[in-house]
Amino acid sequence: MPPRSTRPADKFDDDDYPAYTMGRAAEMLGTTPAFLRALGENHLITPLRSDGGHRRYSRYQLRIAARARELVDQGTKIEDACRIVVLEDQLEEAQRINEELRADHTPAPPAA
């Protein structure tokens, strides 16, 4: 049996696998390809490129783009929305690390 990571079906479970074309990604988000290009220009997401040079997006990138779209739909400028999403992501990561560190330093209960 081949290693788990080489099975083609595993790519569908991988949040980082670039499975979506720009057109499909824009359709899923209810936006335009220009919006996705603007997210790239503002360094929020960097799609991978196919052998033919076409942009390909992962599910993780689409979630990030969807959050940026929510902010833009609320009236936030795209540049500011991108910065907010980056800061939210950094905060989430810091909180995750903090929780891990707390769990590692939880004192053991006294022996009976």
VODREN-831194 format. One record per atom (N, C-alpha, C): atom name; residue number from 1; x, z, y. Coordinates in Angstrom, 1 decimal. Layout:
<pts>
+-------+-----+--------+--------+--------+
! atome ! num !      x !      z !      y !
+-------+-----+--------+--------+--------+
!    CA ! NUM !      X !      Z !      Y !
...
+-------+-----+--------+--------+--------+
</pts>
This chain:
<pts>
+-------+-----+--------+--------+--------+
! atome ! num !      x !      z !      y !
+-------+-----+--------+--------+--------+
!     N !   1 !    0.9 !    0.0 !   -1.2 !
!    CA !   1 !    0.0 !    0.0 !    0.0 !
!     C !   1 !    0.9 !    0.0 !    1.2 !
!     N !   2 !    0.7 !   -0.9 !    2.2 !
!    CA !   2 !    1.5 !   -1.0 !    3.4 !
!     C !   2 !    1.3 !    0.2 !    4.3 !
!     N !   3 !    2.3 !    0.6 !    5.1 !
!    CA !   3 !    2.1 !    1.7 !    6.1 !
!     C !   3 !    0.9 !    1.5 !    6.9 !
!     N !   4 !    0.3 !    2.6 !    7.3 !
!    CA !   4 !   -1.0 !    2.6 !    8.0 !
!     C !   4 !   -0.9 !    1.7 !    9.3 !
!     N !   5 !    0.2 !    1.8 !   10.0 !
!    CA !   5 !    0.3 !    1.1 !   11.3 !
!     C !   5 !    0.3 !   -0.4 !   11.2 !
!     N !   6 !    0.5 !   -1.0 !   10.0 !
!    CA !   6 !    0.6 !   -2.4 !    9.9 !
!     C !   6 !   -0.7 !   -3.1 !    9.5 !
!     N !   7 !   -1.7 !   -2.3 !    9.2 !
!    CA !   7 !   -3.0 !   -2.8 !    8.8 !
!     C !   7 !   -3.7 !   -3.4 !   10.0 !
!     N !   8 !   -4.2 !   -4.6 !    9.9 !
!    CA !   8 !   -4.8 !   -5.3 !   11.0 !
!     C !   8 !   -6.0 !   -4.5 !   11.6 !
!     N !   9 !   -6.8 !   -3.8 !   10.7 !
!    CA !   9 !   -7.9 !   -3.1 !   11.2 !
!     C !   9 !   -7.5 !   -1.9 !   12.1 !
!     N !  10 !   -6.3 !   -1.4 !   11.9 !
!    CA !  10 !   -5.9 !   -0.3 !   12.7 !
!     C !  10 !   -5.8 !   -0.7 !   14.2 !
!     N !  11 !   -5.6 !   -1.9 !   14.5 !
!    CA !  11 !   -5.5 !   -2.4 !   15.9 !
!     C !  11 !   -6.8 !   -2.1 !   16.6 !
!     N !  12 !   -7.9 !   -2.2 !   15.9 !
!    CA !  12 !   -9.2 !   -2.0 !   16.5 !
!     C !  12 !   -9.4 !   -0.5 !   16.9 !
!     N !  13 !   -8.7 !    0.4 !   16.2 !
!    CA !  13 !   -8.8 !    1.8 !   16.5 !
!     C !  13 !   -7.8 !    2.2 !   17.5 !
!     N !  14 !   -6.9 !    1.3 !   17.9 !
!    CA !  14 !   -5.8 !    1.7 !   18.8 !
!     C !  14 !   -6.3 !    1.5 !   20.3 !
!     N !  15 !   -6.3 !    2.6 !   21.0 !
!    CA !  15 !   -6.8 !    2.5 !   22.4 !
!     C !  15 !   -5.8 !    1.6 !   23.3 !
!     N !  16 !   -4.6 !    1.5 !   22.8 !
!    CA !  16 !   -3.6 !    0.7 !   23.6 !
!     C !  16 !   -3.4 !   -0.7 !   23.2 !
!     N !  17 !   -4.1 !   -1.1 !   22.2 !
!    CA !  17 !   -4.0 !   -2.5 !   21.7 !
!     C !  17 !   -4.7 !   -3.5 !   22.7 !
!     N !  18 !   -4.0 !   -4.5 !   23.2 !
!    CA !  18 !   -4.6 !   -5.4 !   24.2 !
!     C !  18 !   -5.5 !   -6.4 !   23.6 !
!     N !  19 !   -6.8 !   -5.9 !   23.4 !
!    CA !  19 !   -7.7 !   -6.7 !   22.7 !
!     C !  19 !   -8.6 !   -7.6 !   23.5 !
!     N !  20 !   -8.7 !   -7.3 !   24.8 !
!    CA !  20 !   -9.7 !   -8.0 !   25.7 !
!     C !  20 !   -9.1 !   -8.9 !   26.7 !
!     N !  21 !   -9.6 !  -10.1 !   26.8 !
!    CA !  21 !   -9.2 !  -11.1 !   27.8 !
!     C !  21 !   -9.7 !  -10.6 !   29.1 !
!     N !  22 !   -9.2 !  -11.2 !   30.2 !
!    CA !  22 !   -9.6 !  -10.8 !   31.5 !
!     C !  22 !  -11.1 !  -11.1 !   31.7 !
!     N !  23 !  -11.6 !  -12.2 !   31.3 !
!    CA !  23 !  -13.0 !  -12.6 !   31.4 !
!     C !  23 !  -13.9 !  -11.6 !   30.7 !
!     N !  24 !  -13.5 !  -11.2 !   29.4 !
!    CA !  24 !  -14.3 !  -10.3 !   28.6 !
!     C !  24 !  -14.2 !   -8.9 !   29.3 !
!     N !  25 !  -13.1 !   -8.5 !   29.8 !
!    CA !  25 !  -12.9 !   -7.2 !   30.4 !
!     C !  25 !  -13.8 !   -7.1 !   31.6 !
!     N !  26 !  -13.7 !   -8.1 !   32.5 !
!    CA !  26 !  -14.6 !   -8.2 !   33.7 !
!     C !  26 !  -16.0 !   -8.1 !   33.3 !
!     N !  27 !  -16.4 !   -8.8 !   32.3 !
!    CA !  27 !  -17.8 !   -8.8 !   31.9 !
!     C !  27 !  -18.2 !   -7.4 !   31.4 !
!     N !  28 !  -17.4 !   -6.8 !   30.6 !
!    CA !  28 !  -17.7 !   -5.4 !   30.1 !
!     C !  28 !  -17.8 !   -4.4 !   31.2 !
!     N !  29 !  -17.0 !   -4.6 !   32.3 !
!    CA !  29 !  -17.0 !   -3.7 !   33.4 !
!     C !  29 !  -18.1 !   -4.0 !   34.5 !
!     N !  30 !  -18.7 !   -5.2 !   34.3 !
!    CA !  30 !  -19.6 !   -5.7 !   35.3 !
!     C !  30 !  -19.0 !   -6.0 !   36.7 !
!     N !  31 !  -17.8 !   -6.5 !   36.6 !
!    CA !  31 !  -17.0 !   -6.8 !   37.8 !
!     C !  31 !  -16.5 !   -8.2 !   37.7 !
!     N !  32 !  -15.5 !   -8.5 !   38.6 !
!    CA !  32 !  -14.9 !   -9.9 !   38.6 !
!     C !  32 !  -13.5 !   -9.8 !   38.2 !
!     N !  33 !  -12.9 !  -10.9 !   37.7 !
!    CA !  33 !  -11.5 !  -11.0 !   37.4 !
!     C !  33 !  -10.7 !  -10.6 !   38.6 !
!     N !  34 !  -11.1 !  -10.9 !   39.8 !
!    CA !  34 !  -10.4 !  -10.6 !   41.0 !
!     C !  34 !  -10.2 !   -9.1 !   41.2 !
!     N !  35 !  -11.3 !   -8.3 !   40.8 !
!    CA !  35 !  -11.2 !   -6.8 !   40.8 !
!     C !  35 !  -10.1 !   -6.4 !   39.9 !
!     N !  36 !  -10.0 !   -6.9 !   38.7 !
!    CA !  36 !   -9.0 !   -6.5 !   37.7 !
!     C !  36 !   -7.6 !   -6.9 !   38.3 !
!     N !  37 !   -7.5 !   -8.1 !   38.9 !
!    CA !  37 !   -6.2 !   -8.4 !   39.5 !
!     C !  37 !   -5.8 !   -7.5 !   40.6 !
!     N !  38 !   -6.8 !   -7.0 !   41.4 !
!    CA !  38 !   -6.5 !   -6.1 !   42.5 !
!     C !  38 !   -6.0 !   -4.7 !   41.9 !
!     N !  39 !   -6.6 !   -4.3 !   40.8 !
!    CA !  39 !   -6.1 !   -3.1 !   40.1 !
!     C !  39 !   -4.6 !   -3.2 !   39.7 !
!     N !  40 !   -4.3 !   -4.4 !   39.2 !
!    CA !  40 !   -2.9 !   -4.7 !   38.9 !
!     C !  40 !   -2.0 !   -4.7 !   40.1 !
!     N !  41 !   -2.4 !   -5.3 !   41.2 !
!    CA !  41 !   -1.7 !   -5.4 !   42.4 !
!     C !  41 !   -1.4 !   -4.0 !   43.0 !
!     N !  42 !   -2.4 !   -3.1 !   42.7 !
!    CA !  42 !   -2.2 !   -1.7 !   43.2 !
!     C !  42 !   -1.6 !   -0.8 !   42.2 !
!     N !  43 !   -1.0 !   -1.4 !   41.1 !
!    CA !  43 !   -0.3 !   -0.7 !   40.1 !
!     C !  43 !   -1.1 !    0.4 !   39.3 !
!     N !  44 !   -2.4 !    0.2 !   39.2 !
!    CA !  44 !   -3.2 !    1.1 !   38.4 !
!     C !  44 !   -3.1 !    0.8 !   37.0 !
!     N !  45 !   -3.2 !   -0.5 !   36.6 !
!    CA !  45 !   -3.1 !   -1.0 !   35.3 !
!     C !  45 !   -2.2 !   -2.2 !   35.2 !
!     N !  46 !   -1.4 !   -2.3 !   34.2 !
!    CA !  46 !   -0.6 !   -3.5 !   34.0 !
!     C !  46 !   -0.9 !   -4.1 !   32.7 !
!     N !  47 !   -1.8 !   -5.2 !   32.7 !
!    CA !  47 !   -2.2 !   -5.8 !   31.4 !
!     C !  47 !   -1.0 !   -6.4 !   30.7 !
!     N !  48 !   -1.0 !   -6.4 !   29.4 !
!    CA !  48 !    0.0 !   -7.2 !   28.7 !
!     C !  48 !   -0.4 !   -8.7 !   28.8 !
!     N !  49 !    0.6 !   -9.5 !   28.5 !
!    CA !  49 !    0.4 !  -11.0 !   28.6 !
!     C !  49 !    0.4 !  -11.6 !   27.2 !
!     N !  50 !   -0.5 !  -12.5 !   26.9 !
!    CA !  50 !   -0.5 !  -13.2 !   25.7 !
!     C !  50 !    0.7 !  -14.2 !   25.7 !
!     N !  51 !    1.0 !  -14.9 !   24.6 !
!    CA !  51 !    2.1 !  -15.9 !   24.6 !
!     C !  51 !    1.8 !  -16.9 !   25.6 !
!     N !  52 !    0.6 !  -17.2 !   25.9 !
!    CA !  52 !    0.2 !  -18.2 !   26.9 !
!     C !  52 !    0.2 !  -17.7 !   28.3 !
!     N !  53 !    0.5 !  -16.4 !   28.5 !
!    CA !  53 !    0.6 !  -15.9 !   29.8 !
!     C !  53 !   -0.7 !  -15.3 !   30.4 !
!     N !  54 !   -1.7 !  -15.2 !   29.5 !
!    CA !  54 !   -3.0 !  -14.7 !   29.9 !
!     C !  54 !   -3.0 !  -13.2 !   29.8 !
!     N !  55 !   -3.7 !  -12.5 !   30.8 !
!    CA !  55 !   -3.8 !  -11.1 !   30.8 !
!     C !  55 !   -4.7 !  -10.6 !   29.6 !
!     N !  56 !   -4.2 !   -9.5 !   29.0 !
!    CA !  56 !   -5.0 !   -8.9 !   27.9 !
!     C !  56 !   -5.1 !   -7.4 !   28.2 !
!     N !  57 !   -6.2 !   -6.8 !   28.1 !
!    CA !  57 !   -6.5 !   -5.4 !   28.4 !
!     C !  57 !   -6.8 !   -4.6 !   27.2 !
!     N !  58 !   -6.4 !   -3.3 !   27.2 !
!    CA !  58 !   -6.7 !   -2.4 !   26.2 !
!     C !  58 !   -8.0 !   -1.6 !   26.5 !
!     N !  59 !   -8.5 !   -0.8 !   25.6 !
!    CA !  59 !   -9.7 !    0.0 !   25.8 !
!     C !  59 !   -9.3 !    1.1 !   26.8 !
!     N !  60 !   -8.1 !    1.7 !   26.7 !
!    CA !  60 !   -7.6 !    2.7 !   27.6 !
!     C !  60 !   -7.6 !    2.1 !   29.1 !
!     N !  61 !   -7.1 !    0.9 !   29.2 !
!    CA !  61 !   -7.0 !    0.3 !   30.6 !
!     C !  61 !   -8.4 !    0.0 !   31.1 !
!     N !  62 !   -9.4 !   -0.3 !   30.2 !
!    CA !  62 !  -10.7 !   -0.5 !   30.7 !
!     C !  62 !  -11.4 !    0.8 !   31.1 !
!     N !  63 !  -11.1 !    1.9 !   30.5 !
!    CA !  63 !  -11.6 !    3.2 !   30.9 !
!     C !  63 !  -11.1 !    3.5 !   32.3 !
!     N !  64 !   -9.8 !    3.3 !   32.5 !
!    CA !  64 !   -9.2 !    3.5 !   33.8 !
!     C !  64 !   -9.8 !    2.6 !   34.9 !
!     N !  65 !  -10.0 !    1.3 !   34.5 !
!    CA !  65 !  -10.6 !    0.4 !   35.5 !
!     C !  65 !  -12.1 !    0.8 !   35.8 !
!     N !  66 !  -12.8 !    1.3 !   34.8 !
!    CA !  66 !  -14.2 !    1.7 !   35.0 !
!     C !  66 !  -14.2 !    2.9 !   36.0 !
!     N !  67 !  -13.3 !    3.8 !   35.9 !
!    CA !  67 !  -13.3 !    4.9 !   36.8 !
!     C !  67 !  -13.0 !    4.4 !   38.2 !
!     N !  68 !  -12.1 !    3.5 !   38.3 !
!    CA !  68 !  -11.8 !    2.9 !   39.7 !
!     C !  68 !  -13.0 !    2.2 !   40.2 !
!     N !  69 !  -13.7 !    1.5 !   39.4 !
!    CA !  69 !  -14.9 !    0.8 !   39.8 !
!     C !  69 !  -16.0 !    1.8 !   40.3 !
!     N !  70 !  -16.1 !    2.9 !   39.6 !
!    CA !  70 !  -17.1 !    4.0 !   40.1 !
!     C !  70 !  -16.8 !    4.4 !   41.5 !
!     N !  71 !  -15.5 !    4.6 !   41.7 !
!    CA !  71 !  -15.1 !    5.1 !   43.1 !
!     C !  71 !  -15.3 !    4.0 !   44.1 !
!     N !  72 !  -15.0 !    2.8 !   43.8 !
!    CA !  72 !  -15.2 !    1.7 !   44.7 !
!     C !  72 !  -16.7 !    1.5 !   45.0 !
!     N !  73 !  -17.5 !    1.6 !   44.0 !
!    CA !  73 !  -18.9 !    1.5 !   44.1 !
!     C !  73 !  -19.5 !    2.6 !   45.0 !
!     N !  74 !  -18.8 !    3.7 !   45.1 !
!    CA !  74 !  -19.2 !    4.8 !   46.0 !
!     C !  74 !  -18.7 !    4.7 !   47.4 !
!     N !  75 !  -18.0 !    3.6 !   47.6 !
!    CA !  75 !  -17.5 !    3.3 !   49.0 !
!     C !  75 !  -16.0 !    3.6 !   49.2 !
!     N !  76 !  -15.3 !    3.9 !   48.2 !
!    CA !  76 !  -13.8 !    4.2 !   48.4 !
!     C !  76 !  -13.1 !    2.9 !   48.4 !
!     N !  77 !  -12.1 !    2.8 !   49.3 !
!    CA !  77 !  -11.3 !    1.6 !   49.3 !
!     C !  77 !  -10.5 !    1.5 !   48.0 !
!     N !  78 !  -10.3 !    0.3 !   47.5 !
!    CA !  78 !   -9.7 !    0.1 !   46.2 !
!     C !  78 !   -8.3 !    0.7 !   46.1 !
!     N !  79 !   -7.5 !    0.7 !   47.2 !
!    CA !  79 !   -6.2 !    1.3 !   47.2 !
!     C !  79 !   -6.3 !    2.8 !   47.0 !
!     N !  80 !   -7.3 !    3.4 !   47.7 !
!    CA !  80 !   -7.5 !    4.8 !   47.6 !
!     C !  80 !   -8.1 !    5.2 !   46.2 !
!     N !  81 !   -8.9 !    4.3 !   45.7 !
!    CA !  81 !   -9.5 !    4.6 !   44.3 !
!     C !  81 !   -8.4 !    4.6 !   43.3 !
!     N !  82 !   -7.5 !    3.7 !   43.4 !
!    CA !  82 !   -6.4 !    3.6 !   42.5 !
!     C !  82 !   -5.5 !    4.9 !   42.5 !
!     N !  83 !   -5.2 !    5.3 !   43.7 !
!    CA !  83 !   -4.5 !    6.6 !   43.9 !
!     C !  83 !   -5.2 !    7.8 !   43.3 !
!     N !  84 !   -6.5 !    7.8 !   43.5 !
!    CA !  84 !   -7.3 !    8.9 !   43.0 !
!     C !  84 !   -7.2 !    8.9 !   41.5 !
!     N !  85 !   -7.4 !    7.8 !   40.9 !
!    CA !  85 !   -7.4 !    7.7 !   39.4 !
!     C !  85 !   -6.0 !    8.1 !   38.9 !
!     N !  86 !   -5.0 !    7.7 !   39.5 !
!    CA !  86 !   -3.6 !    8.1 !   39.1 !
!     C !  86 !   -3.5 !    9.6 !   39.2 !
!     N !  87 !   -3.9 !   10.2 !   40.3 !
!    CA !  87 !   -3.8 !   11.7 !   40.4 !
!     C !  87 !   -4.7 !   12.4 !   39.4 !
!     N !  88 !   -5.9 !   11.9 !   39.1 !
!    CA !  88 !   -6.8 !   12.5 !   38.1 !
!     C !  88 !   -6.1 !   12.5 !   36.8 !
!     N !  89 !   -5.4 !   11.4 !   36.4 !
!    CA !  89 !   -4.7 !   11.2 !   35.2 !
!     C !  89 !   -3.6 !   12.2 !   35.1 !
!     N !  90 !   -2.8 !   12.3 !   36.2 !
!    CA !  90 !   -1.7 !   13.3 !   36.2 !
!     C !  90 !   -2.2 !   14.7 !   36.0 !
!     N !  91 !   -3.3 !   15.0 !   36.7 !
!    CA !  91 !   -3.9 !   16.4 !   36.6 !
!     C !  91 !   -4.3 !   16.7 !   35.2 !
!     N !  92 !   -5.0 !   15.7 !   34.5 !
!    CA !  92 !   -5.4 !   15.9 !   33.1 !
!     C !  92 !   -4.2 !   16.1 !   32.2 !
!     N !  93 !   -3.2 !   15.4 !   32.4 !
!    CA !  93 !   -2.0 !   15.5 !   31.6 !
!     C !  93 !   -1.3 !   16.9 !   31.8 !
!     N !  94 !   -1.2 !   17.3 !   33.1 !
!    CA !  94 !   -0.7 !   18.6 !   33.4 !
!     C !  94 !   -1.5 !   19.8 !   32.8 !
!     N !  95 !   -2.8 !   19.6 !   32.8 !
!    CA !  95 !   -3.7 !   20.6 !   32.2 !
!     C !  95 !   -3.5 !   20.7 !   30.7 !
!     N !  96 !   -3.3 !   19.5 !   30.1 !
!    CA !  96 !   -3.1 !   19.5 !   28.6 !
!     C !  96 !   -1.8 !   20.1 !   28.2 !
!     N !  97 !   -0.8 !   19.8 !   29.0 !
!    CA !  97 !    0.5 !   20.5 !   28.7 !
!     C !  97 !    0.5 !   22.0 !   28.9 !
!     N !  98 !   -0.2 !   22.4 !   30.0 !
!    CA !  98 !   -0.4 !   23.8 !   30.3 !
!     C !  98 !   -1.1 !   24.5 !   29.1 !
!     N !  99 !   -2.1 !   23.9 !   28.6 !
!    CA !  99 !   -2.8 !   24.5 !   27.5 !
!     C !  99 !   -1.9 !   24.6 !   26.2 !
!     N ! 100 !   -1.1 !   23.6 !   26.0 !
!    CA ! 100 !   -0.2 !   23.6 !   24.8 !
!     C ! 100 !    0.8 !   24.8 !   25.0 !
!     N ! 101 !    1.3 !   24.9 !   26.2 !
!    CA ! 101 !    2.3 !   26.0 !   26.5 !
!     C ! 101 !    1.7 !   27.3 !   26.3 !
!     N ! 102 !    0.4 !   27.5 !   26.8 !
!    CA ! 102 !   -0.3 !   28.8 !   26.6 !
!     C ! 102 !   -0.5 !   29.1 !   25.1 !
!     N ! 103 !   -0.9 !   28.1 !   24.4 !
!    CA ! 103 !   -1.1 !   28.3 !   22.9 !
!     C ! 103 !    0.2 !   28.7 !   22.2 !
!     N ! 104 !    1.3 !   28.1 !   22.7 !
!    CA ! 104 !    2.6 !   28.4 !   22.1 !
!     C ! 104 !    3.1 !   29.8 !   22.4 !
!     N ! 105 !    2.6 !   30.4 !   23.5 !
!    CA ! 105 !    3.1 !   31.7 !   23.9 !
!     C ! 105 !    2.0 !   32.8 !   23.8 !
!     N ! 106 !    1.0 !   32.5 !   23.0 !
!    CA ! 106 !    0.0 !   33.6 !   22.8 !
!     C ! 106 !    0.6 !   34.6 !   21.9 !
!     N ! 107 !    0.6 !   35.9 !   22.3 !
!    CA ! 107 !    1.2 !   37.0 !   21.5 !
!     C ! 107 !    0.4 !   37.2 !   20.2 !
!     N ! 108 !    1.2 !   37.5 !   19.2 !
!    CA ! 108 !    0.6 !   37.7 !   17.9 !
!     C ! 108 !   -0.2 !   39.1 !   17.9 !
!     N ! 109 !   -1.2 !   39.2 !   17.2 !
!    CA ! 109 !   -1.9 !   40.5 !   17.2 !
!     C ! 109 !   -1.1 !   41.6 !   16.5 !
!     N ! 110 !   -1.2 !   42.8 !   16.9 !
!    CA ! 110 !   -0.4 !   43.9 !   16.4 !
!     C ! 110 !   -0.6 !   44.0 !   14.9 !
!     N ! 111 !    0.4 !   44.4 !   14.2 !
!    CA ! 111 !    0.3 !   44.5 !   12.7 !
!     C ! 111 !   -0.4 !   45.8 !   12.4 !
!     N ! 112 !   -1.2 !   45.8 !   11.3 !
!    CA ! 112 !   -2.0 !   47.0 !   11.0 !
!     C ! 112 !   -1.2 !   48.0 !   10.2 !
+-------+-----+--------+--------+--------+
</pts>
